[in-house]
Amino acid sequence: MFKKFKNAWYTGSLFALCCSQAMAMEVSLEGIKDGDLENNIEAHLSTLSAPGDCSLSVDEKITIENKITEAARAFGYYHISIDSIGFTSTENCRSIQLKLNAGPQVKITQLNVIVTGEGESDEGFKNIVNQFPLKKGDALIHSKYKSAKSRFDSVALNRGFFDSKFVTSQIKVDMEENSAEINLEYNTGPRYKFGKLIFPEDQRASELIKQVLPFQDGEPYLATKLGEFNQSLGQTEYFQQVVARPLLDEAEEYRIPIEVVAVSRPRDIFNVGVGGATDTGPRVTLGWQRPWVNNDGHSMSANLYISEPKQTASIKYKIPVEDPLNNYVSAQFGVKSLDENDSNSDTVSLAFQRHWSSDDKVWNKIAFIRLEQSRFQQAETPKQTTTLLIPGFTLSRHRSRGGLDVDWGDLQLLTIETASDKILSDINLARVTFQTKWLRSIGDHRFLIRGEVGALSTNDFDQVPSDLRYFTGGDQSVRGFDYQTLAPRQIDEDGEEGELLGAKYLNVASIEYTYPLSDNWRGALFTDVGGASNNPGEKLAYSFGVGASWMSPVGPIRLYLASGHGDYGNSVRLHFAMGPAL
């Protein structure tokens, strides 16, 4: 037992001794006015271990000189010298004091950057030459030179110049004249093209793969188009695993075959989801999907949503027209039950939709026609049954970057709906709603700006179903107030406000600022303003508050404390929500 303890003590002592002798050197520099140079020298010297005592051997001095020379030449200082070297005190032999003379900085006097080969007139290479980070008269910064060289290879790989190479790559430094000449010649070689597609043996998969193909046989190769193809294949939801890869070694006459390796998804897919928010409480979602109904790519899905105030069930059938992502038709049957904020309704609907996108696939468009019957009671008004045939149109765009923790993005959503009492509807109705969100980051500073406006026109507001009227307030609109409680109310005989009626107009605006507090936490400051009324801007509420978000493994979890004020009274609310900001 004693022997084991002795060995452990001996090993620990050696470890402590090694660590004490290998402590990093502390450097104090004098005579350097260039901040970048000073930082680079300190970075190079920080890799050295401090001497064991307050003396430097010849080898240690040479090592320090070499590190300083290497760090200085990276910024064009080829004449740097050490005027003196020593220790700041005899009590701290780790702290070395250096007095340096940087000398003159080498400037670029000749710059020759040439592109030859088939890519000589290619826009990608032209941009590199025109935007070359070093110019005549600039200091010779080697990192900029290396960065520019790497851009040539990046553009070549992206644009299919796989035989490209540097014919000339040199820097000539005249130390007497403190001048430098840069000569770069990049030969691109020929540009490769997309070749034939090699499909899976599954004929059904082959036909669907063709529908999302963004390039043709013989088209100039572009890595971004191959990436777009892979992304589209993954989004079709037909495949469990799928990848399109170039077979460069099998290229013939500069045409690269593209092989698609795919594993189809199971015949039936089931999923279960749980979540929650202050507004709706806990919720459960159940889903079923059959990605392959037939060889033409038809698919079916069904969804069930259950929370305390709302329950929905729907079944959807989808038919690709040109491609299953951006160009298809669908039919959907659904039922919805709602019991919240003085609204009690049961709705049955049948909808047909036509989906397509703009040529750049940025904007998504949906034309729809929906037949619905709603049996509802709003507040203490008489129960109503309203049938509506609603044709409409939706235009939307959703862009984001950052995965679950979105740090850039925006959302625009415009929906127009109409109904006529002359065509299978009990009332005339026109409804327009527009929503926008913008998330932008400046360094660590993140800003979320959002707004929502809506307007409803009808010849009989009492027969407008509850879910087509406007309400606001809650986690996603005006914080500081209960969910959907900002709207006109019934007035009783004593002039007191009673239950909610809903409104014809909606207007909401918000700005939120967040800043990281740690790796997984962000603090937030925000202010919201808005309301729902029967005259535009008639009654407004505003709020302000603080919050925090935690980047959990399943996405952001946000908590806000908001103080609400204005025409709807004063209140303080704690809001909780899960999911990305966009």
KEPA-854575 format. One record per residue (C-alpha): residue number from 1; chain; x, y, z. Coordinates in pm, whole numbers, plus 50000, padded with zeros to 5 digits. Example, Ala and Ser with C-alpha at 12.3 -4.5 7.8 and 13.67 -1.06 7.14 Angstrom:
(site 1, "A", (51230, 49550, 50780))
(site 2, "A", (51367, 49894, 50714))
END
This chain:
(site 1, "A", (50000, 50000, 50000))
(site 2, "A", (50283, 50239, 50097))
(site 3, "A", (50472, 50150, 49781))
(site 4, "A", (50172, 50237, 49563))
(site 5, "A", (50130, 50567, 49747))
(site 6, "A", (50500, 50643, 49707))
(site 7, "A", (50491, 50571, 49334))
(site 8, "A", (50181, 50789, 49292))
(site 9, "A", (50350, 51074, 49483))
(site 10, "A", (50665, 51037, 49274))
(site 11, "A", (50470, 51042, 48946))
(site 12, "A", (50269, 51344, 49058))
(site 13, "A", (50586, 51527, 49158))
(site 14, "A", (50744, 51463, 48819))
(site 15, "A", (50425, 51587, 48647))
(site 16, "A", (50424, 51906, 48855))
(site 17, "A", (50795, 51959, 48786))
(site 18, "A", (50748, 51909, 48412))
(site 19, "A", (50453, 52147, 48408))
(site 20, "A", (50643, 52413, 48604))
(site 21, "A", (50939, 52389, 48365))
(site 22, "A", (50714, 52400, 48059))
(site 23, "A", (50523, 52711, 48156))
(site 24, "A", (50455, 52950, 47869))
(site 25, "A", (50681, 53249, 47817))
(site 26, "A", (50541, 53594, 47901))
(site 27, "A", (50657, 53861, 47655))
(site 28, "A", (50680, 54239, 47692))
(site 29, "A", (50758, 54426, 47367))
(site 30, "A", (50894, 54776, 47315))
(site 31, "A", (50960, 54971, 46997))
(site 32, "A", (50677, 54820, 46783))
(site 33, "A", (50412, 55063, 46659))
(site 34, "A", (50227, 54823, 46426))
(site 35, "A", (49956, 54653, 46633))
(site 36, "A", (49917, 54359, 46392))
(site 37, "A", (50291, 54298, 46396))
(site 38, "A", (50303, 54316, 46775))
(site 39, "A", (50017, 54066, 46810))
(site 40, "A", (50180, 53827, 46563))
(site 41, "A", (50515, 53834, 46741))
(site 42, "A", (50347, 53768, 47074))
(site 43, "A", (50152, 53479, 46922))
(site 44, "A", (50470, 53322, 46782))
(site 45, "A", (50662, 53357, 47107))
(site 46, "A", (50374, 53225, 47318))
(site 47, "A", (50449, 52876, 47185))
(site 48, "A", (50790, 52879, 47356))
(site 49, "A", (50849, 52757, 47708))
(site 50, "A", (50995, 52990, 47967))
(site 51, "A", (51354, 52915, 48075))
(site 52, "A", (51411, 52749, 48408))
(site 53, "A", (51613, 53042, 48542))
(site 54, "A", (51680, 53405, 48449))
(site 55, "A", (51922, 53324, 48169))
(site 56, "A", (51896, 53231, 47802))
(site 57, "A", (52123, 52988, 47624))
(site 58, "A", (52257, 53060, 47275))
(site 59, "A", (52009, 52811, 47127))
(site 60, "A", (51718, 52977, 47309))
(site 61, "A", (51821, 53319, 47181))
(site 62, "A", (51844, 53186, 46825))
(site 63, "A", (51500, 53029, 46857))
(site 64, "A", (51352, 53360, 46977))
(site 65, "A", (51522, 53547, 46690))
(site 66, "A", (51386, 53299, 46436))
(site 67, "A", (51033, 53327, 46574))
(site 68, "A", (51047, 53707, 46561))
(site 69, "A", (51183, 53703, 46205))
(site 70, "A", (50910, 53462, 46092))
(site 71, "A", (50636, 53671, 46256))
(site 72, "A", (50771, 53998, 46114))
(site 73, "A", (50814, 53879, 45754))
(site 74, "A", (50450, 53775, 45748))
(site 75, "A", (50369, 54150, 45760))
(site 76, "A", (50648, 54264, 45527))
(site 77, "A", (50911, 54355, 45788))
(site 78, "A", (51230, 54197, 45657))
(site 79, "A", (51477, 54408, 45859))
(site 80, "A", (51352, 54361, 46214))
(site 81, "A", (51623, 54346, 46478))
(site 82, "A", (51651, 54290, 46853))
(site 83, "A", (51807, 54585, 47032))
(site 84, "A", (51798, 54422, 47375))
(site 85, "A", (51664, 54114, 47548))
(site 86, "A", (51626, 54043, 47917))
(site 87, "A", (51394, 53966, 48204))
(site 88, "A", (51155, 54216, 48362))
(site 89, "A", (51268, 54101, 48707))
(site 90, "A", (51477, 53831, 48866))
(site 91, "A", (51173, 53717, 49063))
(site 92, "A", (50974, 53626, 48752))
(site 93, "A", (51193, 53445, 48503))
(site 94, "A", (50895, 53379, 48278))
(site 95, "A", (50859, 53746, 48176))
(site 96, "A", (51100, 53836, 47898))
(site 97, "A", (51140, 54198, 47785))
(site 98, "A", (51232, 54264, 47422))
(site 99, "A", (51324, 54594, 47266))
(site 100, "A", (51281, 54568, 46889))
(site 101, "A", (51345, 54779, 46583))
(site 102, "A", (51092, 54686, 46313))
(site 103, "A", (51277, 54861, 46031))
(site 104, "A", (51114, 54956, 45700))
(site 105, "A", (50818, 54759, 45561))
(site 106, "A", (50849, 54600, 45216))
(site 107, "A", (50608, 54750, 44961))
(site 108, "A", (50472, 54593, 44642))
(site 109, "A", (50612, 54762, 44331))
(site 110, "A", (50514, 54505, 44066))
(site 111, "A", (50196, 54296, 44059))
(site 112, "A", (50128, 54055, 43773))
(site 113, "A", (49822, 53834, 43812))
(site 114, "A", (49724, 53645, 43497))
(site 115, "A", (49463, 53380, 43421))
(site 116, "A", (49511, 53161, 43114))
(site 117, "A", (49323, 52867, 42969))
(site 118, "A", (48952, 52820, 42902))
(site 119, "A", (48862, 53008, 43219))
(site 120, "A", (49039, 53329, 43114))
(site 121, "A", (48705, 53498, 43045))
(site 122, "A", (48516, 53323, 43329))
(site 123, "A", (48344, 53569, 43564))
(site 124, "A", (48461, 53382, 43873))
(site 125, "A", (48830, 53423, 43787))
(site 126, "A", (48779, 53778, 43663))
(site 127, "A", (48641, 53872, 44002))
(site 128, "A", (48948, 53731, 44178))
(site 129, "A", (49184, 53932, 43958))
(site 130, "A", (48979, 54252, 43988))
(site 131, "A", (48940, 54213, 44364))
(site 132, "A", (49293, 54094, 44437))
(site 133, "A", (49357, 54199, 44800))
(site 134, "A", (49706, 54335, 44730))
(site 135, "A", (49774, 54639, 44510))
(site 136, "A", (50082, 54830, 44399))
(site 137, "A", (50208, 55040, 44687))
(site 138, "A", (50057, 54811, 44953))
(site 139, "A", (50263, 54648, 45224))
(site 140, "A", (50353, 54286, 45155))
(site 141, "A", (50108, 54097, 45377))
(site 142, "A", (50164, 53727, 45318))
(site 143, "A", (49828, 53615, 45461))
(site 144, "A", (49647, 53820, 45195))
(site 145, "A", (49864, 53661, 44926))
(site 146, "A", (49788, 53308, 45051))
(site 147, "A", (49417, 53386, 45081))
(site 148, "A", (49405, 53511, 44722))
(site 149, "A", (49582, 53199, 44598))
(site 150, "A", (49336, 52971, 44777))
(site 151, "A", (49046, 53156, 44611))
(site 152, "A", (49173, 53047, 44269))
(site 153, "A", (49151, 52681, 44367))
(site 154, "A", (48809, 52730, 44531))
(site 155, "A", (48662, 52890, 44220))
(site 156, "A", (48819, 52621, 44001))
(site 157, "A", (48662, 52339, 44205))
(site 158, "A", (48324, 52510, 44214))
(site 159, "A", (48313, 52584, 43841))
(site 160, "A", (48452, 52258, 43708))
(site 161, "A", (48812, 52348, 43618))
(site 162, "A", (48956, 52031, 43766))
(site 163, "A", (49286, 52039, 43573))
(site 164, "A", (49377, 52391, 43689))
(site 165, "A", (49716, 52476, 43840))
(site 166, "A", (49957, 52761, 43909))
(site 167, "A", (50211, 52789, 43629))
(site 168, "A", (50391, 53067, 43816))
(site 169, "A", (50362, 53148, 44185))
(site 170, "A", (50638, 53365, 44326))
(site 171, "A", (50722, 53666, 44539))
(site 172, "A", (51054, 53838, 44466))
(site 173, "A", (51173, 54052, 44754))
(site 174, "A", (51450, 54309, 44705))
(site 175, "A", (51566, 54370, 45060))
(site 176, "A", (51795, 54657, 44960))
(site 177, "A", (51512, 54845, 44790))
(site 178, "A", (51247, 54718, 45034))
(site 179, "A", (51032, 54624, 44737))
(site 180, "A", (50846, 54312, 44627))
(site 181, "A", (50734, 54176, 44292))
(site 182, "A", (50442, 53932, 44279))
(site 183, "A", (50399, 53706, 43978))
(site 184, "A", (50100, 53474, 43955))
(site 185, "A", (49988, 53282, 43648))
(site 186, "A", (49697, 53045, 43688))
(site 187, "A", (49611, 52808, 43405))
(site 188, "A", (49254, 52687, 43439))
(site 189, "A", (49266, 52412, 43180))
(site 190, "A", (48934, 52305, 43022))
(site 191, "A", (48601, 52335, 43199))
(site 192, "A", (48426, 52007, 43270))
(site 193, "A", (48056, 51955, 43203))
(site 194, "A", (47778, 51757, 43364))
(site 195, "A", (47756, 51415, 43207))
(site 196, "A", (47496, 51141, 43211))
(site 197, "A", (47298, 51058, 43524))
(site 198, "A", (47343, 50713, 43673))
(site 199, "A", (47013, 50631, 43843))
(site 200, "A", (46919, 50378, 44106))
(site 201, "A", (46775, 50051, 43980))
(site 202, "A", (46435, 50153, 44121))
(site 203, "A", (46256, 50293, 43815))
(site 204, "A", (46005, 50474, 44036))
(site 205, "A", (46287, 50666, 44208))
(site 206, "A", (46453, 50743, 43874))
(site 207, "A", (46148, 50921, 43738))
(site 208, "A", (46109, 51134, 44049))
(site 209, "A", (46480, 51224, 44058))
(site 210, "A", (46449, 51369, 43708))
(site 211, "A", (46175, 51605, 43827))
(site 212, "A", (46410, 51800, 44056))
(site 213, "A", (46718, 51795, 43831))
(site 214, "A", (46852, 52155, 43800))
(site 215, "A", (47101, 52086, 43517))
(site 216, "A", (47118, 51908, 43183))
(site 217, "A", (47366, 51672, 43023))
(site 218, "A", (47640, 51883, 42863))
(site 219, "A", (47579, 52190, 43081))
(site 220, "A", (47898, 52345, 43235))
(site 221, "A", (47971, 52195, 43575))
(site 222, "A", (47883, 52402, 43879))
(site 223, "A", (47925, 52263, 44231))
(site 224, "A", (47647, 52487, 44365))
(site 225, "A", (47402, 52328, 44121))
(site 226, "A", (47506, 51983, 44237))
(site 227, "A", (47453, 52102, 44594))
(site 228, "A", (47110, 52235, 44503))
(site 229, "A", (47027, 51898, 44345))
(site 230, "A", (47128, 51715, 44665))
(site 231, "A", (46923, 51953, 44878))
(site 232, "A", (46617, 51909, 44658))
(site 233, "A", (46650, 51531, 44666))
(site 234, "A", (46654, 51539, 45044))
(site 235, "A", (46352, 51769, 45061))
(site 236, "A", (46133, 51548, 44842))
(site 237, "A", (46074, 51320, 45144))
(site 238, "A", (46077, 51019, 44912))
(site 239, "A", (46415, 50893, 45028))
(site 240, "A", (46558, 50785, 45360))
(site 241, "A", (46910, 50844, 45230))
(site 242, "A", (47006, 51003, 44901))
(site 243, "A", (47318, 51162, 44755))
(site 244, "A", (47426, 51271, 44407))
(site 245, "A", (47801, 51257, 44356))
(site 246, "A", (48033, 51334, 44062))
(site 247, "A", (48244, 51045, 43925))
(site 248, "A", (48543, 51252, 43817))
(site 249, "A", (48764, 50950, 43750))
(site 250, "A", (48509, 50825, 43495))
(site 251, "A", (48486, 51151, 43301))
(site 252, "A", (48505, 51117, 42922))
(site 253, "A", (48562, 51413, 42691))
(site 254, "A", (48542, 51636, 42999))
(site 255, "A", (48191, 51515, 43090))
(site 256, "A", (48146, 51396, 43447))
(site 257, "A", (47885, 51125, 43517))
(site 258, "A", (47663, 51202, 43817))
(site 259, "A", (47569, 50899, 44023))
(site 260, "A", (47260, 50909, 44244))
(site 261, "A", (47261, 50666, 44535))
(site 262, "A", (46921, 50647, 44705))
(site 263, "A", (46746, 50441, 44969))
(site 264, "A", (46368, 50479, 44961))
(site 265, "A", (46180, 50563, 45280))
(site 266, "A", (45955, 50300, 45441))
(site 267, "A", (45606, 50252, 45303))
(site 268, "A", (45450, 50418, 45612))
(site 269, "A", (45609, 50669, 45848))
(site 270, "A", (45474, 50766, 46188))
(site 271, "A", (45589, 51048, 46414))
(site 272, "A", (45497, 51193, 46750))
(site 273, "A", (45576, 51543, 46874))
(site 274, "A", (45528, 51726, 47203))
(site 275, "A", (45569, 52093, 47284))
(site 276, "A", (45430, 52378, 47483))
(site 277, "A", (45395, 52752, 47519))
(site 278, "A", (45245, 52995, 47764))
(site 279, "A", (44964, 53072, 47519))
(site 280, "A", (44842, 52721, 47442))
(site 281, "A", (44983, 52506, 47721))
(site 282, "A", (45114, 52156, 47641))
(site 283, "A", (45043, 52012, 47299))
(site 284, "A", (45081, 51679, 47121))
(site 285, "A", (45106, 51614, 46748))
(site 286, "A", (45067, 51279, 46573))
(site 287, "A", (45155, 51228, 46210))
(site 288, "A", (45136, 50960, 45943))
(site 289, "A", (45287, 50975, 45596))
(site 290, "A", (45297, 50746, 45295))
(site 291, "A", (45567, 50897, 45068))
(site 292, "A", (45501, 50658, 44780))
(site 293, "A", (45143, 50596, 44679))
(site 294, "A", (45224, 50512, 44318))
(site 295, "A", (45497, 50537, 44055))
(site 296, "A", (45391, 50893, 43967))
(site 297, "A", (45508, 51023, 44304))
(site 298, "A", (45170, 51075, 44466))
(site 299, "A", (45184, 51091, 44846))
(site 300, "A", (44945, 51096, 45141))
(site 301, "A", (44968, 51227, 45496))
(site 302, "A", (44751, 51274, 45802))
(site 303, "A", (44803, 51488, 46112))
(site 304, "A", (44642, 51520, 46452))
(site 305, "A", (44702, 51818, 46682))
(site 306, "A", (44580, 51821, 47042))
(site 307, "A", (44602, 52102, 47295))
(site 308, "A", (44359, 52224, 47558))
(site 309, "A", (44211, 52509, 47352))
(site 310, "A", (44239, 52358, 47002))
(site 311, "A", (44216, 52018, 46834))
(site 312, "A", (44260, 51956, 46463))
(site 313, "A", (44269, 51654, 46235))
(site 314, "A", (44345, 51649, 45862))
(site 315, "A", (44430, 51421, 45572))
(site 316, "A", (44612, 51538, 45261))
(site 317, "A", (44675, 51393, 44914))
(site 318, "A", (44958, 51542, 44705))
(site 319, "A", (45016, 51508, 44329))
(site 320, "A", (45338, 51641, 44164))
(site 321, "A", (45281, 51844, 43848))
(site 322, "A", (45639, 51919, 43743))
(site 323, "A", (45834, 51850, 44059))
(site 324, "A", (45727, 51739, 44408))
(site 325, "A", (45894, 52033, 44585))
(site 326, "A", (45773, 52347, 44414))
(site 327, "A", (45507, 52250, 44164))
(site 328, "A", (45220, 52031, 44275))
(site 329, "A", (44849, 52015, 44358))
(site 330, "A", (44696, 51888, 44678))
(site 331, "A", (44358, 51811, 44830))
(site 332, "A", (44295, 51830, 45203))
(site 333, "A", (44006, 51745, 45429))
(site 334, "A", (44010, 51868, 45787))
(site 335, "A", (43813, 51925, 46105))
(site 336, "A", (43892, 52175, 46379))
(site 337, "A", (43751, 52239, 46724))
(site 338, "A", (43833, 52561, 46908))
(site 339, "A", (43745, 52670, 47260))
(site 340, "A", (43948, 52968, 47377))
(site 341, "A", (43909, 53337, 47461))
(site 342, "A", (43531, 53339, 47438))
(site 343, "A", (43541, 53157, 47101))
(site 344, "A", (43373, 52822, 47065))
(site 345, "A", (43363, 52672, 46717))
(site 346, "A", (43364, 52349, 46517))
(site 347, "A", (43475, 52369, 46154))
(site 348, "A", (43477, 52118, 45870))
(site 349, "A", (43668, 52207, 45552))
(site 350, "A", (43766, 52069, 45212))
(site 351, "A", (44044, 52250, 45026))
(site 352, "A", (44219, 52220, 44690))
(site 353, "A", (44554, 52392, 44641))
(site 354, "A", (44792, 52459, 44353))
(site 355, "A", (45154, 52519, 44461))
(site 356, "A", (45429, 52663, 44244))
(site 357, "A", (45733, 52885, 44289))
(site 358, "A", (45903, 53173, 44108))
(site 359, "A", (46175, 53099, 43854))
(site 360, "A", (46445, 53161, 44117))
(site 361, "A", (46256, 52937, 44364))
(site 362, "A", (46263, 53213, 44625))
(site 363, "A", (45894, 53302, 44632))
(site 364, "A", (45631, 53033, 44685))
(site 365, "A", (45278, 53078, 44551))
(site 366, "A", (44958, 52897, 44642))
(site 367, "A", (44621, 52937, 44474))
(site 368, "A", (44346, 52768, 44672))
(site 369, "A", (43975, 52721, 44702))
(site 370, "A", (43828, 52610, 45034))
(site 371, "A", (43475, 52503, 45122))
(site 372, "A", (43411, 52521, 45494))
(site 373, "A", (43122, 52513, 45735))
(site 374, "A", (43169, 52659, 46081))
(site 375, "A", (42932, 52627, 46375))
(site 376, "A", (43038, 52881, 46633))
(site 377, "A", (42946, 53108, 46918))
(site 378, "A", (43151, 53418, 46990))
(site 379, "A", (43107, 53558, 47342))
(site 380, "A", (42737, 53566, 47436))
(site 381, "A", (42611, 53629, 47083))
(site 382, "A", (42366, 53376, 46934))
(site 383, "A", (42510, 53056, 46790))
(site 384, "A", (42577, 53075, 46417))
(site 385, "A", (42634, 52833, 46131))
(site 386, "A", (42819, 52983, 45837))
(site 387, "A", (42909, 52818, 45507))
(site 388, "A", (43178, 52978, 45293))
(site 389, "A", (43337, 52898, 44959))
(site 390, "A", (43668, 53082, 44981))
(site 391, "A", (43899, 53119, 44682))
(site 392, "A", (44229, 53280, 44770))
(site 393, "A", (44598, 53327, 44707))
(site 394, "A", (44909, 53311, 44925))
(site 395, "A", (45252, 53453, 44842))
(site 396, "A", (45537, 53366, 45077))
(site 397, "A", (45914, 53369, 45117))
(site 398, "A", (46115, 53210, 45396))
(site 399, "A", (46494, 53236, 45413))
(site 400, "A", (46720, 53146, 45704))
(site 401, "A", (47073, 53053, 45800))
(site 402, "A", (47215, 52899, 46114))
(site 403, "A", (47016, 52577, 46152))
(site 404, "A", (46824, 52556, 46479))
(site 405, "A", (46991, 52874, 46610))
(site 406, "A", (46893, 53101, 46321))
(site 407, "A", (47119, 53410, 46301))
(site 408, "A", (46997, 53548, 45966))
(site 409, "A", (46669, 53523, 45785))
(site 410, "A", (46338, 53676, 45693))
(site 411, "A", (45978, 53576, 45638))
(site 412, "A", (45708, 53737, 45425))
(site 413, "A", (45355, 53599, 45405))
(site 414, "A", (45062, 53756, 45221))
(site 415, "A", (44720, 53589, 45210))
(site 416, "A", (44412, 53715, 45025))
(site 417, "A", (44073, 53544, 45075))
(site 418, "A", (43729, 53623, 44936))
(site 419, "A", (43375, 53484, 44945))
(site 420, "A", (43045, 53582, 44781))
(site 421, "A", (42690, 53519, 44894))
(site 422, "A", (42610, 53451, 44528))
(site 423, "A", (42844, 53146, 44517))
(site 424, "A", (42777, 52888, 44789))
(site 425, "A", (42848, 53136, 45072))
(site 426, "A", (42619, 53284, 45334))
(site 427, "A", (42795, 53623, 45336))
(site 428, "A", (43025, 53844, 45133))
(site 429, "A", (43377, 53852, 45266))
(site 430, "A", (43719, 53990, 45173))
(site 431, "A", (44020, 53933, 45399))
(site 432, "A", (44386, 54036, 45358))
(site 433, "A", (44664, 53951, 45603))
(site 434, "A", (45034, 54035, 45570))
(site 435, "A", (45311, 53921, 45804))
(site 436, "A", (45682, 54000, 45789))
(site 437, "A", (45983, 53913, 46005))
(site 438, "A", (46346, 54018, 45965))
(site 439, "A", (46634, 53869, 46163))
(site 440, "A", (46977, 54022, 46114))
(site 441, "A", (47306, 53997, 46305))
(site 442, "A", (47589, 54249, 46337))
(site 443, "A", (47867, 54055, 46504))
(site 444, "A", (47721, 53919, 46827))
(site 445, "A", (47434, 54171, 46818))
(site 446, "A", (47109, 54020, 46686))
(site 447, "A", (46794, 54210, 46589))
(site 448, "A", (46447, 54067, 46520))
(site 449, "A", (46191, 54305, 46367))
(site 450, "A", (45840, 54182, 46290))
(site 451, "A", (45507, 54325, 46185))
(site 452, "A", (45159, 54203, 46100))
(site 453, "A", (44859, 54382, 45953))
(site 454, "A", (44516, 54255, 45855))
(site 455, "A", (44185, 54385, 45726))
(site 456, "A", (43843, 54225, 45693))
(site 457, "A", (43541, 54353, 45499))
(site 458, "A", (43199, 54188, 45513))
(site 459, "A", (42829, 54261, 45486))
(site 460, "A", (42751, 54070, 45808))
(site 461, "A", (43024, 54062, 46073))
(site 462, "A", (42810, 53856, 46311))
(site 463, "A", (42828, 53562, 46068))
(site 464, "A", (43207, 53577, 46024))
(site 465, "A", (43348, 53261, 46190))
(site 466, "A", (43565, 53317, 46496))
(site 467, "A", (43885, 53194, 46333))
(site 468, "A", (43852, 53453, 46053))
(site 469, "A", (43818, 53745, 46294))
(site 470, "A", (44126, 53924, 46429))
(site 471, "A", (44260, 53890, 46783))
(site 472, "A", (44608, 53963, 46913))
(site 473, "A", (44819, 53948, 47227))
(site 474, "A", (45050, 53672, 47351))
(site 475, "A", (45389, 53514, 47288))
(site 476, "A", (45398, 53578, 46913))
(site 477, "A", (45234, 53923, 46900))
(site 478, "A", (45205, 54174, 47186))
(site 479, "A", (45375, 54028, 47491))
(site 480, "A", (45262, 54139, 47834))
(site 481, "A", (44902, 54035, 47761))
(site 482, "A", (44716, 53705, 47758))
(site 483, "A", (44688, 53513, 47433))
(site 484, "A", (44445, 53668, 47181))
(site 485, "A", (44283, 53900, 47439))
(site 486, "A", (44341, 54231, 47259))
(site 487, "A", (44021, 54283, 47062))
(site 488, "A", (43681, 54456, 47094))
(site 489, "A", (43453, 54322, 47368))
(site 490, "A", (43081, 54313, 47434))
(site 491, "A", (42944, 54613, 47624))
(site 492, "A", (42680, 54531, 47885))
(site 493, "A", (42392, 54749, 48001))
(site 494, "A", (42614, 54921, 48258))
(site 495, "A", (42872, 55010, 47993))
(site 496, "A", (43121, 54755, 48123))
(site 497, "A", (43332, 54547, 47884))
(site 498, "A", (43251, 54177, 47871))
(site 499, "A", (43365, 53890, 47653))
(site 500, "A", (43572, 53915, 47335))
(site 501, "A", (43404, 53969, 46997))
(site 502, "A", (43701, 53984, 46760))
(site 503, "A", (43786, 54261, 46515))
(site 504, "A", (43799, 54370, 46152))
(site 505, "A", (44151, 54513, 46164))
(site 506, "A", (44486, 54398, 46301))
(site 507, "A", (44816, 54582, 46343))
(site 508, "A", (45123, 54458, 46533))
(site 509, "A", (45489, 54567, 46536))
(site 510, "A", (45784, 54452, 46744))
(site 511, "A", (46161, 54489, 46777))
(site 512, "A", (46382, 54258, 46984))
(site 513, "A", (46755, 54278, 47054))
(site 514, "A", (46958, 53984, 47183))
(site 515, "A", (47320, 53943, 47290))
(site 516, "A", (47510, 53629, 47398))
(site 517, "A", (47565, 53586, 47771))
(site 518, "A", (47748, 53254, 47731))
(site 519, "A", (47789, 52981, 47471))
(site 520, "A", (47426, 52864, 47500))
(site 521, "A", (47248, 53163, 47653))
(site 522, "A", (47134, 53493, 47503))
(site 523, "A", (46980, 53790, 47685))
(site 524, "A", (46701, 53990, 47522))
(site 525, "A", (46539, 54335, 47535))
(site 526, "A", (46218, 54401, 47342))
(site 527, "A", (45921, 54624, 47284))
(site 528, "A", (45589, 54538, 47115))
(site 529, "A", (45294, 54750, 47005))
(site 530, "A", (44962, 54657, 46845))
(site 531, "A", (44596, 54581, 46873))
(site 532, "A", (44285, 54451, 46699))
(site 533, "A", (43995, 54689, 46643))
(site 534, "A", (43701, 54773, 46417))
(site 535, "A", (43870, 55092, 46303))
(site 536, "A", (44239, 55092, 46196))
(site 537, "A", (44465, 55188, 46487))
(site 538, "A", (44169, 55268, 46714))
(site 539, "A", (44303, 55098, 47026))
(site 540, "A", (44669, 55013, 47089))
(site 541, "A", (44862, 54827, 47353))
(site 542, "A", (45235, 54844, 47401))
(site 543, "A", (45479, 54646, 47609))
(site 544, "A", (45843, 54621, 47694))
(site 545, "A", (46049, 54365, 47878))
(site 546, "A", (46351, 54141, 47912))
(site 547, "A", (46410, 53781, 47829))
(site 548, "A", (46656, 53499, 47782))
(site 549, "A", (46688, 53210, 47541))
(site 550, "A", (46869, 52882, 47592))
(site 551, "A", (47001, 52690, 47294))
(site 552, "A", (46894, 52340, 47396))
(site 553, "A", (46980, 52025, 47196))
(site 554, "A", (46631, 52037, 47041))
(site 555, "A", (46631, 52409, 46961))
(site 556, "A", (46591, 52746, 47134))
(site 557, "A", (46380, 52771, 47449))
(site 558, "A", (46278, 53132, 47521))
(site 559, "A", (46150, 53299, 47838))
(site 560, "A", (46025, 53660, 47852))
(site 561, "A", (45901, 53888, 48128))
(site 562, "A", (45683, 54161, 47976))
(site 563, "A", (45499, 54463, 48113))
(site 564, "A", (45195, 54564, 47907))
(site 565, "A", (45024, 54905, 47900))
(site 566, "A", (44785, 55109, 47689))
(site 567, "A", (44419, 55120, 47591))
(site 568, "A", (44362, 54760, 47703))
(site 569, "A", (44487, 54821, 48057))
(site 570, "A", (44808, 54725, 48237))
(site 571, "A", (44940, 54377, 48303))
(site 572, "A", (45259, 54179, 48361))
(site 573, "A", (45308, 53841, 48197))
(site 574, "A", (45572, 53568, 48188))
(site 575, "A", (45594, 53412, 47840))
(site 576, "A", (45750, 53079, 47747))
(site 577, "A", (45804, 52944, 47396))
(site 578, "A", (46007, 52682, 47208))
(site 579, "A", (46142, 52675, 46853))
(site 580, "A", (46341, 52903, 46619))
(site 581, "A", (46265, 53274, 46589))
(site 582, "A", (46167, 53234, 46221))
END
